[in-house]
Amino acid sequence: MQAVNAVHVSPLDYPDIVLADPTNVSVSPIRFTMWEPTQLPPTATGFMSARALIVPCKMNVRVFRSSGYRGMIHAVPLWGESPWAPMPPDDVFKFVSIGRDNGVRARKGMDELIECFKLAFPTHKDVRLTVKISNDCYKLDPKDDRITVSRETLTRPKYEEMLGAHHCGVFLSGLEGWNFPACELMATGRPSIIVPWGGPADFTTPETSWHLPYTMVQAPDDKPYFGFGQGGKPSRDGVIHALREAYSNRALLNEKATRSYEMSFKFTKSKFMERLRVVALDILSSV
């Protein structure tokens, strides 16, 4: 739900649109919201009073429709912007994963990624992994000098510099209503290893990314999911295979990087605002 807070909609332009967690109760003729698992908990009823919902991905349309909501639901994809950057030198291959799990271990799968990285590259000295998390995230201790866990709060220029310093993103979370970092990496000209479920299924393809095989598993018991619904869990073998292929096949890496950069032009903030404007006018004119 942090992603909802990043959607800057001027109340002067759209006074009837409220950005809110679906569990939040408020008077909102139009609500922009999102959810990650396949089912909402029974307590999440705040959105039911809205005349219309705007969500970031097709999966969310299905989730909110199956919850019993009968109003209009529009999918308006979000965005990911960052300056393009040339690939870093090839002497050391660098993966990066970025996410905030709010202390819920199963939310982003960072510890699983660390284990997969070690299995994929047990003795390789020319490969690195950066895990960028926040201070409220689950504590990680990789016990491997090749893996850096960063909790530093970065300025926007430093964040973009970090994106450009790596060759490939890795995202093992199958609980994503969107995924800003993966979309930002595409704009930087970087492919990602990713679970094609939820938001990423709408802005990545097998040509832009390594799509991981996955199975659907129960959502974490922790807040805010409380075990309701399911999310995608990638197979360990699939993750290891993708890590090794990205590392060893630079031609394929560069091809996916090019396709990622091309795809990123469909998911800019200006494109989001254009789509939002059309949808908002459509909803408000249907009174």
VMD Tcl script that draws the C-alpha trace (Angstrom):
set ca {
  {0.00 0.00 0.00}
  {2.99 2.37 0.14}
  {2.58 2.68 -3.62}
  {-0.79 4.37 -3.21}
  {0.86 7.17 -1.25}
  {3.21 7.79 -4.17}
  {0.35 8.58 -6.55}
  {0.25 12.36 -6.52}
  {-3.20 13.46 -7.63}
  {-3.99 17.13 -7.13}
  {-7.24 17.58 -5.18}
  {-7.77 20.76 -7.22}
  {-7.87 18.70 -10.42}
  {-9.61 15.63 -9.02}
  {-11.51 16.59 -5.85}
  {-13.61 13.41 -5.98}
  {-10.69 10.97 -6.06}
  {-9.47 9.62 -2.72}
  {-6.29 7.52 -2.42}
  {-6.85 4.96 0.28}
  {-6.15 1.48 1.55}
  {-9.25 -0.68 0.92}
  {-9.55 -1.25 4.69}
  {-9.81 2.51 5.32}
  {-13.34 3.86 5.74}
  {-13.94 7.30 4.23}
  {-16.44 9.06 2.04}
  {-14.97 8.69 -1.43}
  {-17.00 8.93 -4.63}
  {-13.95 7.64 -6.51}
  {-11.24 5.65 -4.78}
  {-7.77 4.79 -6.12}
  {-6.66 1.70 -4.24}
  {-4.82 -1.59 -4.59}
  {-4.31 -4.99 -3.00}
  {-1.74 -7.75 -3.41}
  {-3.26 -11.20 -2.63}
  {-6.22 -12.74 -4.45}
  {-8.66 -12.04 -1.62}
  {-9.42 -9.16 0.73}
  {-9.88 -9.82 4.46}
  {-13.50 -9.56 5.67}
  {-12.65 -6.34 7.52}
  {-11.69 -4.58 4.27}
  {-15.01 -2.98 3.41}
  {-14.14 0.71 3.34}
  {-14.14 0.83 -0.46}
  {-17.69 -0.53 -0.79}
  {-19.26 2.93 -0.51}
  {-17.25 4.35 -3.42}
  {-19.12 5.00 -6.67}
  {-16.09 3.78 -8.65}
  {-12.69 2.22 -8.04}
  {-9.43 2.86 -9.87}
  {-6.77 0.16 -9.46}
  {-3.28 -0.25 -10.96}
  {-3.50 -3.69 -12.54}
  {-5.86 -6.24 -14.10}
  {-5.41 -8.64 -11.21}
  {-6.85 -5.98 -8.88}
  {-9.93 -5.65 -11.09}
  {-10.60 -9.35 -10.47}
  {-9.88 -9.13 -6.74}
  {-12.20 -6.21 -6.05}
  {-14.93 -7.60 -8.31}
  {-14.83 -10.96 -6.53}
  {-15.08 -9.14 -3.20}
  {-18.66 -8.22 -4.04}
  {-18.11 -4.67 -5.26}
  {-20.58 -3.87 -8.06}
  {-19.57 -0.36 -9.11}
  {-17.25 0.59 -11.96}
  {-13.64 -0.63 -11.68}
  {-11.00 0.87 -13.95}
  {-7.40 -0.36 -14.26}
  {-5.03 2.60 -14.61}
  {-1.39 1.43 -14.72}
  {1.12 3.31 -12.61}
  {4.59 4.29 -13.75}
  {8.32 4.01 -13.15}
  {10.70 6.77 -14.16}
  {14.47 7.05 -13.92}
  {17.15 8.37 -16.32}
  {18.59 5.85 -18.77}
  {22.13 4.78 -17.85}
  {24.73 2.72 -19.75}
  {25.45 -0.76 -18.48}
  {28.22 -0.84 -15.85}
  {31.54 -2.59 -16.60}
  {31.40 -6.35 -17.14}
  {34.23 -7.29 -14.78}
  {31.81 -7.78 -11.86}
  {28.17 -8.64 -12.54}
  {25.78 -6.87 -10.16}
  {22.22 -7.83 -9.26}
  {19.94 -5.55 -7.25}
  {16.69 -6.12 -5.36}
  {14.66 -3.30 -3.83}
  {11.68 -3.58 -1.56}
  {10.01 -2.71 1.71}
  {8.35 -5.52 3.62}
  {7.36 -3.67 6.82}
  {8.83 -6.51 8.84}
  {6.77 -9.25 7.16}
  {9.39 -11.85 6.22}
  {7.40 -13.51 3.42}
  {6.35 -10.21 1.81}
  {9.37 -9.62 -0.48}
  {11.29 -12.89 -0.27}
  {14.67 -11.22 0.36}
  {16.02 -14.01 2.55}
  {15.00 -16.54 -0.10}
  {16.81 -14.46 -2.73}
  {19.99 -14.47 -0.66}
  {19.88 -18.27 -0.40}
  {19.22 -18.65 -4.13}
  {22.11 -16.32 -4.94}
  {24.48 -18.43 -2.85}
  {23.27 -21.63 -4.52}
  {23.56 -20.12 -8.00}
  {27.08 -18.78 -7.38}
  {28.70 -20.82 -4.61}
  {32.29 -19.80 -5.37}
  {32.07 -17.08 -8.04}
  {34.09 -14.00 -7.17}
  {32.86 -11.79 -10.02}
  {29.21 -11.46 -9.03}
  {27.46 -9.27 -6.43}
  {23.99 -8.77 -4.98}
  {22.68 -5.55 -3.46}
  {19.54 -5.79 -1.32}
  {18.05 -2.33 -0.75}
  {15.53 -2.30 2.10}
  {14.37 0.11 4.81}
  {14.86 0.31 8.56}
  {11.45 -1.23 9.26}
  {12.16 -4.30 7.13}
  {12.87 -7.84 8.27}
  {16.45 -8.15 9.51}
  {18.82 -9.86 7.07}
  {22.26 -11.32 7.75}
  {23.61 -12.76 4.47}
  {26.98 -13.94 5.89}
  {28.52 -13.43 2.45}
  {30.89 -10.60 1.54}
  {29.48 -10.51 -1.99}
  {26.03 -9.49 -0.70}
  {25.34 -5.96 0.50}
  {22.23 -5.19 2.55}
  {21.55 -1.46 2.56}
  {19.08 0.27 4.88}
  {20.30 3.73 3.98}
  {17.74 6.38 3.06}
  {18.81 7.63 -0.36}
  {18.13 10.92 -2.08}
  {16.49 10.59 -5.47}
  {19.76 11.22 -7.38}
  {21.58 8.63 -5.24}
  {18.76 6.15 -5.74}
  {18.91 6.57 -9.51}
  {22.69 6.24 -9.37}
  {22.25 2.93 -7.54}
  {19.86 1.65 -10.23}
  {22.35 2.47 -12.97}
  {25.23 0.80 -11.13}
  {23.67 -2.67 -11.53}
  {23.13 -5.01 -14.48}
  {19.86 -6.71 -13.55}
  {17.02 -6.51 -11.02}
  {15.68 -9.47 -9.05}
  {12.21 -9.48 -7.46}
  {10.89 -12.65 -5.85}
  {7.71 -11.13 -4.41}
  {4.48 -12.53 -5.76}
  {2.51 -9.94 -3.79}
  {2.70 -6.79 -5.88}
  {-0.10 -4.45 -6.87}
  {2.48 -2.70 -9.05}
  {6.28 -2.67 -8.33}
  {7.80 0.77 -8.74}
  {11.48 -0.34 -8.50}
  {11.13 -2.91 -11.30}
  {9.43 -0.33 -13.50}
  {12.12 2.24 -12.67}
  {14.83 -0.24 -13.62}
  {13.16 -0.66 -17.00}
  {13.40 3.10 -17.56}
  {17.08 2.90 -16.59}
  {17.54 0.26 -19.28}
  {17.74 -2.82 -17.06}
  {15.84 -6.09 -17.23}
  {14.65 -7.92 -14.14}
  {14.09 -11.45 -12.91}
  {10.49 -11.25 -11.72}
  {7.27 -13.07 -10.80}
  {4.70 -12.34 -13.55}
  {1.80 -11.93 -11.13}
  {-0.15 -8.81 -10.15}
  {1.29 -5.52 -11.34}
  {4.42 -6.97 -13.02}
  {2.22 -9.14 -15.25}
  {0.91 -5.92 -16.82}
  {4.19 -4.13 -17.54}
  {6.70 -6.93 -18.20}
  {6.88 -9.65 -20.85}
  {9.23 -12.61 -21.46}
  {11.03 -10.31 -23.91}
  {11.72 -7.61 -21.29}
  {12.37 -9.86 -18.32}
  {13.05 -13.31 -16.94}
  {9.58 -14.49 -15.97}
  {9.88 -16.91 -13.09}
  {7.74 -20.06 -12.83}
  {5.58 -19.84 -9.71}
  {2.81 -21.49 -7.73}
  {0.05 -19.81 -5.76}
  {0.44 -20.02 -1.99}
  {-1.41 -18.62 1.01}
  {-0.73 -14.97 1.81}
  {1.24 -14.24 5.01}
  {-0.64 -14.48 8.30}
  {0.79 -11.12 9.34}
  {-0.95 -7.76 9.06}
  {-2.37 -6.56 6.66}
  {-3.15 -9.87 4.91}
  {-4.01 -12.10 7.89}
  {-3.67 -15.19 5.72}
  {-6.50 -14.28 3.33}
  {-5.99 -14.98 -0.35}
  {-2.95 -16.15 -2.23}
  {0.14 -14.76 -3.88}
  {2.72 -16.13 -6.29}
  {5.79 -17.97 -4.99}
  {8.60 -18.58 -7.50}
  {10.29 -21.95 -7.71}
  {13.80 -22.07 -6.29}
  {15.14 -23.90 -9.33}
  {13.61 -21.26 -11.58}
  {15.26 -18.45 -9.64}
  {18.67 -20.13 -9.70}
  {18.39 -20.81 -13.45}
  {17.44 -17.19 -14.19}
  {20.27 -15.80 -12.04}
  {22.82 -17.97 -13.83}
  {21.47 -17.16 -17.28}
  {21.45 -13.40 -16.68}
  {25.02 -13.62 -15.42}
  {26.37 -15.83 -18.21}
  {24.45 -14.68 -21.29}
  {25.33 -11.01 -21.83}
  {23.78 -10.95 -25.30}
  {20.42 -12.02 -23.87}
  {20.83 -9.56 -20.99}
  {21.40 -6.69 -23.41}
  {18.46 -7.72 -25.59}
  {16.11 -7.76 -22.62}
  {17.58 -4.44 -21.45}
  {16.69 -2.86 -24.79}
  {13.17 -4.29 -24.75}
  {12.73 -3.09 -21.13}
  {13.77 0.44 -22.02}
  {11.36 0.50 -24.97}
  {8.52 -0.79 -22.80}
  {9.17 1.88 -20.15}
  {7.83 4.62 -22.43}
  {4.35 3.15 -21.97}
  {4.57 3.60 -18.21}
  {5.57 7.19 -17.51}
  {3.93 9.49 -15.00}
  {2.55 11.67 -17.80}
  {0.95 8.60 -19.40}
  {-0.55 7.70 -16.02}
  {-2.03 11.17 -15.63}
  {-3.47 11.03 -19.16}
  {-5.14 7.69 -18.45}
  {-6.38 8.90 -15.07}
  {-7.89 12.02 -16.62}
  {-9.80 9.99 -19.22}
  {-11.10 7.53 -16.62}
  {-12.04 10.27 -14.14}
  {-14.01 12.17 -16.78}
  {-15.73 8.96 -17.83}
  {-16.73 8.15 -14.26}
  {-17.88 11.66 -13.38}
  {-19.88 11.99 -16.59}
  {-21.79 8.79 -15.88}
  {-23.61 10.17 -12.85}
}
mol new
graphics top color blue
foreach p $ca { graphics top sphere $p radius 0.5 }
foreach p [lrange $ca 0 end-1] q [lrange $ca 1 end] { graphics top cylinder $p $q radius 0.2 }
display resetview
